[in-house]
Structures are given as C-alpha cells and as structure tokens.
C-alpha cells in the first residue's frame, strides 16, 4: 500500500538546508550593506531627518491637544528641528575653529615637550637619529590639516541642510496622518505596526536619556575644567555634551581637546589631572551607568550598542556613528520584533523586558 504524503511533510521537504539559508542571509546582508554605502550620504541624511522628527513629534501632539491648530504644531516642530541642527553644526564648527586658532600659540611649548620626550627615549636606548626624525616630523601644525578637513566637512553638512530641512518639512506634514494610519492598522496587522511604533518610542527614549546624561556630564566637566584652570572650559563642556551622542567612544572624543590644551598650557601634571577628573565622572556615567540605562529603555545591550557603532560607522560614516542606536533599533524592529520565530533573539540583544511578551499574531 502506498502511503500518502501529508502537507506538513511536503512543506518540510521544500525547506532549504540550514547552511544554504545562512549563506543566503550573509549574501543578502553583504549586498544590502554595499548598496547602503553607495548611498550613504542621502541615506544618512534621510534617517537623521526621521530621528529628529520622531524626537520632536510629541511637542506637536501636545500643542494639538491644547487646542492649537495643526499647522502651528507643525511649524513649531520644524523650528525646533532647525534650532537643533543650527546649534549642533555651529557648536562643532566653533570648537574646531577655536582649536585651529589656539594650537599655533603653543608651538614652543609643544616643541619643548617633544624634546623632553626625545631625551627620555634616548635614555631608553633609542638612537639619536630616530629621536631627531620623530621630533622633526611632529608639530602642532601637522594637526591643523586634519582639523581643517573636519571644518570643511562641517561646511559640507551646512550645504546639505536645505535637503535635510525639506525632508523634515514633508515628514512633519505627514506625521499626524501617518500616526493615525498606523494606529488603525495595528488591530489588523500588529506584527507589522507594533515594531514601528516600538521603534519610535525607543528612539525618543534614547534621545531623551542621552540628552539628560549629556547635560549632566557637560556641567560637571565645565566645573572640573574651571577648577583646573584649563583654557575655554565652556567650549570643552559643549564638546563633551555633543560627543555624548556617540555611544561608548564619545567619552574619549570629548577628552582629547581639554587634555591636549592642559598639556600644552600647564604640563603633564595638569593633563593627567584632566584625564583623572574626566575618567572618574565620564567613565562612570558614560561607559558604565548610561549604557545600562539606555539598554534597559531601548532593549539593546552594551555589547550590541558598541558593535552597532562600529558597523554603522563603516556603512554610513560619521552620521552612522551618531545614529548607530536608532539605526539598530529600526533593524531590530523590522527583522526581529515582528517575527514570532525570532523572538529568542531578543534576550540576546538585550531586550529582556520585551522577550517575555511575544508579538501578537495578525
């Protein structure tokens, strides 16, 4: 007697081998990353506009609930985004310009430091010719070139603000209707809608927590730099605040300018004091406390956050580093949160709170 084959057995026979599935997934990832890199400028700008609009959208909703016309809420949201962009770009440009102006004033001090370091190296057995060549190649003016390149990139960002603000205008205009459509669609397609709504909520939480911690760290750093008599403490406090938006490594970016100026202005002892002061406060807050709180709020572990920084910086450059966490939240929402078969990945990514509540079936 011939046994009939059931539907489950037929479907099982059609499933690809696990190794082939993995290879196809890796190949699709490589193609996707290559495509994103080829459009990194446009893609990064578009996602920055999306994150900014998501961040200010509650202000529009609050004004609407208070009885203000919708167009007033949209205008306020657009102005808020514009203020954030102008403040960020202007602050970054001012910090870089100040470094370019200050560094040449310390050329003699830098030369003395290099000669002292050369004598130490010579005492350790390094040949005099090697020490001389190293001292001759190093100078403060060699740092000005990269800083000028950074300043020119900031100017390029300014030239792209028109495109960014155009995107913001259309996103703000469509935000209210799009939100209503998502809420209506949630009842029939929760697997698709809930991850998108979760991405928006998590992005706002991330921006809020990062901003609060950035302000806290900046205020403490300004006080420390005032006590240590480091030049331009307010400026370096601002740099510390801005660099806090870069996960994990923002601490080191914010430390370099004041430590360098402390070294040139007052010597190695003052530089070590700045490093110690920043280390006690920034290392504890930015490397230990903040990633834990951010991870609990958005469902990403510290390890995943750091890896996302390296991946998105490679894919989208500087904007990728700045937007690493929101980008990872979007990928997690689209690929993991909405797929019941991949719920086991959520605790591995750091989403311990959400792992207990699998997505509803549509």
C-alpha positions in Angstrom: 0.0 0.0 0.0 1.3 3.4 -1.0 1.5 5.9 1.9 0.1 9.4 1.1 2.3 12.3 1.9 0.8 14.9 4.1 1.0 18.7 3.6 3.4 19.1 6.5 5.8 16.6 5.0 5.7 18.3 1.6 6.4 21.7 3.2 9.2 20.2 5.2 10.8 18.7 2.1 10.8 22.1 0.4 12.7 23.9 3.2 16.2 24.8 2.2 19.1 23.3 4.2 20.2 25.4 7.2 23.7 26.0 5.7 22.1 27.3 2.5 19.8 29.6 4.4 22.7 31.1 6.4 24.8 31.6 3.3 21.8 33.3 1.5 21.3 35.6 4.6 25.0 36.5 4.6 25.0 37.2 0.9 21.9 39.4 1.2 23.5 41.3 4.1 26.6 42.0 2.1 24.6 43.2 -0.9 22.5 45.4 1.4 25.5 46.9 3.1 27.2 47.6 -0.2 24.1 49.3 -1.5 23.7 51.4 1.7 27.4 52.5 1.5 26.9 53.7 -2.1 24.0 55.9 -1.0 25.5 56.7 2.5 25.1 60.5 2.2 21.5 60.5 1.2 20.5 57.6 3.4 22.2 59.0 6.5 20.6 62.5 5.9 17.2 60.9 5.4 17.4 58.9 8.6 18.7 61.9 10.6 15.6 63.8 9.5 13.4 60.9 10.6 15.0 60.7 14.0 14.7 64.4 14.5 11.0 64.4 13.5 10.3 61.4 15.8 12.0 63.3 18.7 10.0 66.5 18.3 6.7 64.9 17.3 5.4 64.8 20.9 5.6 68.6 21.0 3.2 68.8 18.0 0.8 66.4 19.7 0.9 68.4 22.9 0.1 71.6 21.2 -2.8 70.0 19.3 -4.3 68.6 22.5 -4.1 72.1 23.9 -6.3 73.4 21.1 -3.7 74.9 18.8 -4.2 74.5 15.1 -2.3 71.6 13.4 -0.2 73.9 11.3 1.1 75.7 14.4 2.3 72.5 15.9 3.9 71.5 12.6 5.7 74.9 12.4 6.9 74.7 16.0 8.3 71.1 15.3 10.1 72.3 12.1 11.6 75.3 14.0 12.7 73.0 16.8 14.5 70.7 14.3 16.1 73.7 12.7 17.3 75.1 16.0 18.8 71.7 16.9 20.6 71.5 13.6 21.9 75.0 13.7 23.1 74.7 17.3 24.9 71.4 16.6 26.6 72.5 13.4 27.6 75.9 14.8 28.9 74.4 18.0 31.0 71.8 16.2 32.4 74.4 13.8 33.2 76.9 16.6 35.0 74.2 18.6 37.2 73.1 15.6 37.9 76.8 14.7 39.0 77.5 18.2 41.4 74.6 18.2 42.8 75.7 14.9 43.3 79.2 16.3 44.8 78.1 19.7 47.2 75.4 18.7 49.8 77.6 16.9 50.1 79.7 20.1 51.6 76.7 21.9 54.2 75.8 19.2 57.1 76.5 21.5 55.6 74.5 24.4 54.9 71.6 22.1 58.5 71.6 20.8 59.8 71.6 24.4 57.6 68.6 25.2 58.8 66.7 22.2 62.5 67.4 23.1 61.8 66.2 26.7 60.2 63.0 25.3 63.1 62.6 23.0 65.6 62.7 25.9 63.6 60.1 27.7 63.6 57.8 24.6 67.3 58.3 24.2 67.8 57.3 27.8 65.9 54.1 27.0 68.3 53.2 24.2 66.5 54.7 21.1 69.1 56.0 18.7 69.5 59.8 18.5 68.8 59.9 14.7 65.5 58.1 15.2 64.5 60.5 18.0 65.5 63.5 15.9 63.5 62.3 12.9 60.4 61.7 15.1 60.7 65.2 16.7 61.1 66.9 13.3 58.1 65.1 11.8 55.8 66.0 14.7 54.4 69.5 15.1 51.2 71.3 16.1 50.8 72.5 12.5 50.5 68.8 11.4 47.3 68.7 13.5 45.8 71.7 11.8 45.4 69.9 8.5 43.1 67.2 9.8 41.2 69.8 11.8 40.7 72.0 8.7 39.4 68.9 6.9 36.8 68.4 9.7 35.9 72.1 9.4 35.4 71.6 5.6 33.1 68.6 6.3 31.1 70.7 8.7 30.7 73.2 5.8 29.5 70.4 3.6 26.9 69.5 6.2 25.7 73.1 6.1 25.3 72.8 2.3 23.1 69.7 2.8 20.8 71.4 5.4 18.4 72.5 2.6 17.8 68.9 1.6 17.5 67.8 5.2 15.0 70.5 6.1 13.0 69.7 3.0 12.7 66.1 4.2 11.8 67.4 7.7 9.1 69.6 6.3 7.4 66.7 4.5 7.9 64.3 7.4 6.3 66.7 9.8 3.5 67.4 7.4 2.7 63.7 7.1 3.4 62.7 10.7 -0.1 63.2 12.1 -1.9 61.3 9.4 0.8 58.6 9.3 0.4 58.0 13.1 -3.3 57.7 12.8 -3.0 55.3 10.0 -0.6 53.1 12.0 -2.9 53.0 15.0 -5.8 52.0 12.8 -3.7 49.3 11.1 -2.5 47.9 14.4 -5.7 45.9 15.0 -5.4 44.0 11.8 -1.6 43.8 11.3 0.0 44.0 14.7 3.2 42.2 13.7 4.0 45.0 11.2 2.8 48.0 13.1 3.9 47.3 16.7 7.6 47.1 15.8 7.4 50.5 14.0 5.6 52.1 17.0 8.1 50.5 19.3 11.0 51.9 17.2 9.5 55.4 17.5 9.1 55.1 21.3 12.5 53.6 21.8 14.2 56.3 19.7 12.5 59.1 21.7 13.6 57.4 25.0 17.2 57.1 23.7 17.4 60.7 22.6 15.9 61.9 25.9 18.2 59.8 28.1 21.3 60.7 26.1 20.4 64.4 26.2 19.9 64.3 30.0 23.1 62.5 30.7 25.0 64.7 28.2 23.9 67.8 30.0 24.9 66.3 33.4 28.3 65.3 32.2 28.9 68.7 30.5 28.0 70.6 33.6 30.4 68.5 35.7 33.2 68.7 33.2 32.9 72.5 33.0 33.2 72.7 36.8 36.3 70.4 36.7 38.0 72.4 33.9 37.4 75.7 35.8 39.0 74.3 38.9 41.9 73.0 36.9 42.3 76.4 35.0 42.1 74.8 31.6 41.5 77.3 28.8 38.0 77.6 27.3 36.1 75.3 29.8 32.7 76.2 28.5 33.7 75.2 25.0 35.0 71.8 26.0 31.9 71.3 28.1 29.9 71.8 25.0 32.1 69.4 23.1 31.6 66.8 25.9 27.8 67.3 25.5 27.8 66.8 21.8 30.2 63.8 21.9 27.9 62.1 24.3 25.6 61.2 21.4 28.3 58.9 20.1 27.9 55.7 22.0 30.8 54.3 24.1 33.7 56.2 22.4 32.2 59.7 22.8 34.0 60.0 26.2 37.4 59.7 24.5 36.4 62.2 21.8 35.4 64.8 24.4 38.5 64.2 26.5 41.2 64.8 23.8 40.8 68.7 23.3 40.9 69.7 27.0 43.6 67.2 27.8 45.8 68.4 24.9 45.4 72.1 25.9 46.1 71.2 29.6 49.3 69.5 28.5 50.4 72.5 26.4 49.3 75.2 28.8 50.4 73.7 32.1 52.4 70.5 31.6 52.0 66.7 32.0 50.7 67.0 35.6 47.7 69.2 34.6 46.9 66.9 31.7 46.9 63.9 34.0 44.6 65.8 36.4 42.2 66.4 33.5 42.3 62.8 32.4 41.7 61.6 36.0 38.8 64.1 36.5 37.1 63.1 33.3 37.8 59.4 34.0 36.1 59.4 37.4 33.0 61.2 36.1 32.7 60.4 32.4 33.9 56.8 32.6 31.4 56.0 35.3 28.5 57.9 33.8 29.1 57.4 30.0 30.6 54.0 29.9 29.0 52.2 32.9 25.8 53.9 34.0 24.4 55.5 30.8 24.7 52.4 28.5 22.9 50.3 31.2 20.0 52.7 31.4 19.8 53.2 27.7 19.9 49.4 27.2 17.1 48.9 29.6 15.0 51.6 28.0 15.5 50.6 24.3 16.3 46.9 24.6 19.9 46.8 23.4 22.8 45.6 25.5 26.1 47.5 25.9 27.9 45.0 23.6 25.3 45.3 20.9 25.4 49.1 21.2 29.2 49.1 20.7 29.1 46.7 17.8 26.3 48.8 16.2 28.6 51.8 16.4 31.4 50.1 14.5 29.0 48.6 11.9 27.0 51.8 11.2 30.2 54.0 11.2 31.5 51.7 8.5 28.3 51.8 6.5 27.3 55.5 6.8 30.4 57.2 8.1 30.1 59.9 10.8 26.3 60.0 10.7 26.3 56.3 11.1 28.2 56.7 14.4 25.9 59.4 15.6 22.7 57.4 14.7 24.0 53.9 15.5 21.5 53.2 18.2 18.4 54.4 16.3 19.5 52.5 13.2 20.0 49.3 15.2 16.5 49.8 16.8 14.9 50.1 13.3 16.7 46.9 12.1 15.7 45.1 15.3 12.1 46.2 15.0 11.8 45.2 11.3 13.7 41.9 11.4 13.3 40.6 15.0 10.4 42.1 16.9 7.9 41.4 14.2 8.8 37.8 13.5 7.5 35.3 16.1 10.2 32.8 15.0 13.0 35.2 16.0 11.7 36.1 19.5 14.5 34.0 21.0 17.0 36.6 19.7 15.5 39.4 21.8 17.2 38.5 25.1 20.5 38.0 23.3 20.2 41.6 22.0 19.5 42.9 25.5 15.7 43.2 25.2 14.9 41.2 28.4 11.7 43.1 29.2 10.3 42.6 25.7 11.2 39.0 25.4 8.5 37.9 27.8 5.8 39.3 25.5 5.9 37.8 22.1 4.3 39.7 19.2 0.7 39.1 18.6 -0.4 37.1 15.6 -2.2 39.0 12.9 
